[in-house]
Amino acid sequence: MFDRQKKGDRAVLVLPHSRGEGDAVRRGEEFAELVSSAGAEILASIPARVDAPNPRFYIGSGKADEVAEAVRALEADLVLVDHVLSPVQERNLEKHLKARVVDRAGLILDIFAQRARSHEGKLEVELAQLKHLATRLVRGWTHLDAQRGGAIGNRGPGETQLETDRRLLAERVKMLTKRLEKVGVQRDQQRRARLRNTVPRVALVGYTNAGKSTLFNVLTTGGVYAADQLFATLDPTVRKIDGLACGPAVVADTVGFIRELPHDLVAAFRATLAEARDADLLIHVSDAADEERELLGRVVNSVLEEIGAGDVPQLSVMNKIDLVDTPPRVDRGDDGKPRQVWLSAATGAGLDGLREALGELLGGDRVRAALELPLTAGRLHARLKAVGAIAGEAVDEHGWHLDIDAPRSVLAPLLSDGDHARPLRDLIDPA
């Protein structure tokens, strides 16, 4: 929407930081990884201490002059700022630097636009991009602001074009929202089907590039794209996992989290994040070789709180132990349950420990037994079938002979089914 030339992707990075910020170096390295993931060529990185943000540029005016000089000397095409800028600050910097300016939110949106593969993912990215762009239209047509006065009816062509753009953008947002609602209904139906089957649900979460997709591939036959880059996986993928002590389960691979993830993007990616919110257990994957893994873990937990998944039980997985020469092991909490698993998804070391921990955590409150029901208990039989509690059955003149396999929490609501529920009640609570 801005009349600016797009020459290429030769970039100068601006890295704002405050006094005493301990992770400034890590933030700068992470931002450089984001830029590389987007496909830009980094020409220079310029740190900028910002104790009190400048309303005009966010960075100080002297630092803005330094960046402008670097842009001219290096013939850079764009300037990437590791902070979320206001629309006014972004436009002022573009005028001052005479180059494209993209803030942190815009860069992440661009990466997501490149990586989304599914129809739903593309719609979600476009919706987030339009919401981001909507706040930047007001400065986009200043070259047409030829106002002839303040009287009603004397609006200049710039304002007319701005109103047209706003209307077109609003219509597109409305259309995308309706499409996503339709796709969301379909995905909810699939999720409800899994709920009816009472198959335990597990979701992989973690900071981006922690190795979630690699772990997903070795646990399942998912075939998810995995690479040593940020946001290698965007679209949610759900696969079945067999061989657990609790029986089969479904595992979902989710998008990697990152600090200062744009709120519009968090709101838009409902499909991926819903898999984490509706899971019975979260596998929180961390990079064991990362010295700041505790800090990054807090970032992940804050995003989980934001999407309503803060109360879902977690199993911590320390991945990449092959890089720190640590043997595989399973750490247990005071209650004796698995709390943390140390493994390497790349080499396979420690995967058996993870499978055992999953089987223990997911199957601890599961009922597996034979149940005899008379033919007059047809309603209870239908309800057991509806919740997916029947693993096998046979029928004869004496009634149904059922093999029950379901969580105790799923069977408990069926105990209100009158006298016919007595055999089920005795099964759940023999005492």
Secondary structure, 3 states (H helix, E strand, C coil): CCCCCCCCCEEEEEEEECCCCCCHHHHHHHHHHHHHHHCCEEEEEEEEECCCCECCCECCHHHHHHHHHHHHHHCCCEEEECCCCCHHHHHHHHHHHCCEEECHHHHHHHHHHHHCCCHHHHHHHHHHHHHHHHCCCCCCCHHHCCCCCCCCCCCCHHHHHHHHHHHHHHHHHHHHHHHHHHHHHHHHHHHHHHHHCCCCEEEEEEECCCCHHHHHHHHCCCCCCCCCCCCCCCCCEEEEECCCCCCCEEEEECCCECCCCCHHHHHHCHHHHHHHHCCCEEEEEEECCCCCHHHHHHHHHHHHHHCCCCCCCEEEEEECHHHCCCCCEEEECCCCCEEEEECCCCCCCCHHHHHHHHHHHHHCCEEEEEEEECCCCHHHHHHHHHCCCEEEEEEECCEEEEEEEEEHHHHHHHHHCHHHHHHHHHHHCCC
